[in-house]
Amino acid sequence: MGPTLTALMFAGASSAVAHAQGTMDFSGATTLMDTFKTFAMYAGAVICLGGLIFAGIRMMTGRFQDAIPGLFGALFGAGVLGWGAGWIGSLTGQQM
């Protein structure tokens, strides 16, 4: 009977300690994630635009096979812009 009473005594004390805990402020983490989301949006836009310019110059000169990497670069930049920023925004509970 002694061990049971001891366990119940500590269980009651630990629940009181659990209720006494304060809240945690994650505003700094939210600000950091917003910064990452902004960076992903700008980086995706720059990568996409750079790929399109690269592909466009290659196509204007008639070298269509050389333009394919630029088109894939533009596709990658669009993925960073859309999925990257959307995923980071979902971590903070915000949408684009």
CYANA upper distance limits for C-alpha pairs under 8 A (distance plus 0.5 A):
  1 MET  CA      5 LEU  CA      6.87
  2 GLY  CA      6 THR  CA      6.70
  3 PRO  CA      7 ALA  CA      6.60
  4 THR  CA      8 LEU  CA      6.68
  5 LEU  CA      9 MET  CA      6.55
  6 THR  CA     10 PHE  CA      6.85
  7 ALA  CA     11 ALA  CA      6.57
  8 LEU  CA     12 GLY  CA      6.72
  9 MET  CA     13 ALA  CA      6.93
 10 PHE  CA     14 SER  CA      6.56
 11 ALA  CA     15 SER  CA      6.85
 12 GLY  CA     16 ALA  CA      7.02
 13 ALA  CA     17 VAL  CA      6.91
 14 SER  CA     18 ALA  CA      6.66
 15 SER  CA     19 HIS  CA      6.81
 16 ALA  CA     20 ALA  CA      6.84
 17 VAL  CA     21 GLN  CA      7.23
 26 PHE  CA     30 THR  CA      6.75
 27 SER  CA     31 THR  CA      6.65
 28 GLY  CA     32 LEU  CA      6.70
 29 ALA  CA     33 MET  CA      6.64
 30 THR  CA     34 ASP  CA      6.61
 30 THR  CA     92 THR  CA      6.61
 31 THR  CA     35 THR  CA      6.78
 32 LEU  CA     36 PHE  CA      6.87
 33 MET  CA     37 LYS  CA      6.60
 33 MET  CA     88 ILE  CA      7.26
 33 MET  CA     89 GLY  CA      8.22
 33 MET  CA     92 THR  CA      7.42
 34 ASP  CA     38 THR  CA      6.65
 34 ASP  CA     88 ILE  CA      8.39
 34 ASP  CA     89 GLY  CA      7.93
 34 ASP  CA     92 THR  CA      8.36
 35 THR  CA     39 PHE  CA      6.68
 36 PHE  CA     40 ALA  CA      6.61
 36 PHE  CA     88 ILE  CA      7.88
 37 LYS  CA     41 MET  CA      6.74
 37 LYS  CA     84 GLY  CA      8.11
 37 LYS  CA     85 ALA  CA      5.49
 37 LYS  CA     86 GLY  CA      8.46
 37 LYS  CA     88 ILE  CA      6.25
 37 LYS  CA     89 GLY  CA      7.06
 38 THR  CA     42 TYR  CA      6.78
 38 THR  CA     85 ALA  CA      7.92
 39 PHE  CA     43 ALA  CA      6.35
 40 ALA  CA     44 GLY  CA      6.33
 40 ALA  CA     80 VAL  CA      6.89
 40 ALA  CA     81 LEU  CA      6.58
 40 ALA  CA     84 GLY  CA      6.75
 40 ALA  CA     85 ALA  CA      6.05
 41 MET  CA     45 ALA  CA      6.67
 41 MET  CA     80 VAL  CA      7.77
 41 MET  CA     81 LEU  CA      5.34
 41 MET  CA     82 GLY  CA      8.22
 41 MET  CA     84 GLY  CA      8.31
 41 MET  CA     85 ALA  CA      6.41
 42 TYR  CA     46 VAL  CA      6.65
 42 TYR  CA     81 LEU  CA      8.02
 43 ALA  CA     47 ILE  CA      6.55
 43 ALA  CA     77 GLY  CA      8.01
 43 ALA  CA     80 VAL  CA      8.05
 43 ALA  CA     81 LEU  CA      7.82
 44 GLY  CA     48 CYS  CA      6.46
 44 GLY  CA     76 PHE  CA      8.35
 44 GLY  CA     77 GLY  CA      4.85
 44 GLY  CA     78 ALA  CA      6.44
 44 GLY  CA     79 GLY  CA      7.80
 44 GLY  CA     80 VAL  CA      5.38
 44 GLY  CA     81 LEU  CA      4.76
 44 GLY  CA     82 GLY  CA      8.48
 45 ALA  CA     49 LEU  CA      6.51
 45 ALA  CA     77 GLY  CA      6.82
 45 ALA  CA     78 ALA  CA      7.57
 45 ALA  CA     81 LEU  CA      6.77
 46 VAL  CA     50 GLY  CA      6.42
 46 VAL  CA     77 GLY  CA      7.87
 47 ILE  CA     51 GLY  CA      6.57
 47 ILE  CA     73 GLY  CA      7.31
 47 ILE  CA     74 ALA  CA      6.87
 47 ILE  CA     76 PHE  CA      8.07
 47 ILE  CA     77 GLY  CA      5.21
 47 ILE  CA     78 ALA  CA      8.44
 48 CYS  CA     52 LEU  CA      6.71
 48 CYS  CA     73 GLY  CA      6.99
 48 CYS  CA     74 ALA  CA      4.45
 48 CYS  CA     75 LEU  CA      7.21
 48 CYS  CA     76 PHE  CA      7.56
 48 CYS  CA     77 GLY  CA      4.71
 48 CYS  CA     78 ALA  CA      6.30
 49 LEU  CA     53 ILE  CA      6.63
 49 LEU  CA     74 ALA  CA      7.16
 49 LEU  CA     77 GLY  CA      8.42
 50 GLY  CA     54 PHE  CA      6.57
 50 GLY  CA     70 GLY  CA      8.42
 50 GLY  CA     73 GLY  CA      8.41
 50 GLY  CA     74 ALA  CA      7.69
 51 GLY  CA     55 ALA  CA      6.53
 51 GLY  CA     69 PRO  CA      8.42
 51 GLY  CA     70 GLY  CA      4.90
 51 GLY  CA     71 LEU  CA      6.47
 51 GLY  CA     72 PHE  CA      7.96
 51 GLY  CA     73 GLY  CA      5.41
 51 GLY  CA     74 ALA  CA      4.96
 51 GLY  CA     77 GLY  CA      8.38
 52 LEU  CA     56 GLY  CA      6.35
 52 LEU  CA     70 GLY  CA      6.70
 52 LEU  CA     71 LEU  CA      6.79
 52 LEU  CA     73 GLY  CA      8.30
 52 LEU  CA     74 ALA  CA      6.17
 53 ILE  CA     57 ILE  CA      6.63
 53 ILE  CA     70 GLY  CA      8.34
 54 PHE  CA     58 ARG  CA      6.86
 54 PHE  CA     67 ALA  CA      7.56
 54 PHE  CA     70 GLY  CA      6.00
 55 ALA  CA     59 MET  CA      6.58
 55 ALA  CA     66 ASP  CA      8.15
 55 ALA  CA     67 ALA  CA      4.81
 55 ALA  CA     68 ILE  CA      7.39
 55 ALA  CA     69 PRO  CA      7.99
 55 ALA  CA     70 GLY  CA      5.10
 55 ALA  CA     71 LEU  CA      6.40
 56 GLY  CA     60 MET  CA      6.60
 56 GLY  CA     67 ALA  CA      7.71
 57 ILE  CA     61 THR  CA      6.90
 57 ILE  CA     67 ALA  CA      8.48
 58 ARG  CA     62 GLY  CA      6.99
 58 ARG  CA     63 ARG  CA      5.90
 58 ARG  CA     64 PHE  CA      6.91
 58 ARG  CA     66 ASP  CA      6.77
 58 ARG  CA     67 ALA  CA      5.69
 59 MET  CA     63 ARG  CA      6.05
 59 MET  CA     64 PHE  CA      5.62
 59 MET  CA     66 ASP  CA      8.47
 59 MET  CA     67 ALA  CA      6.57
 63 ARG  CA     67 ALA  CA      7.20
 64 PHE  CA     68 ILE  CA      7.47
 66 ASP  CA     70 GLY  CA      8.37
 67 ALA  CA     71 LEU  CA      6.93
 68 ILE  CA     72 PHE  CA      6.83
 69 PRO  CA     73 GLY  CA      6.59
 70 GLY  CA     74 ALA  CA      6.69
 71 LEU  CA     75 LEU  CA      6.73
 72 PHE  CA     76 PHE  CA      6.60
 73 GLY  CA     77 GLY  CA      6.65
 74 ALA  CA     78 ALA  CA      6.70
 75 LEU  CA     79 GLY  CA      6.77
 76 PHE  CA     80 VAL  CA      6.80
 77 GLY  CA     81 LEU  CA      6.58
 78 ALA  CA     82 GLY  CA      6.47
 79 GLY  CA     83 TRP  CA      5.90
 79 GLY  CA     84 GLY  CA      7.26
 80 VAL  CA     84 GLY  CA      5.13
 80 VAL  CA     85 ALA  CA      7.38
 81 LEU  CA     85 ALA  CA      6.28
 82 GLY  CA     86 GLY  CA      6.39
 83 TRP  CA     87 TRP  CA      6.33
 84 GLY  CA     88 ILE  CA      6.76
 85 ALA  CA     89 GLY  CA      6.47
 85 ALA  CA     96 MET  CA      7.86
 86 GLY  CA     90 SER  CA      6.63
 86 GLY  CA     95 GLN  CA      7.17
 86 GLY  CA     96 MET  CA      6.78
 87 TRP  CA     91 LEU  CA      7.04
 88 ILE  CA     92 THR  CA      7.38
 89 GLY  CA     93 GLY  CA      6.71
 89 GLY  CA     94 GLN  CA      5.49
 89 GLY  CA     95 GLN  CA      5.85
 89 GLY  CA     96 MET  CA      7.12
 90 SER  CA     94 GLN  CA      6.29
 90 SER  CA     95 GLN  CA      6.85
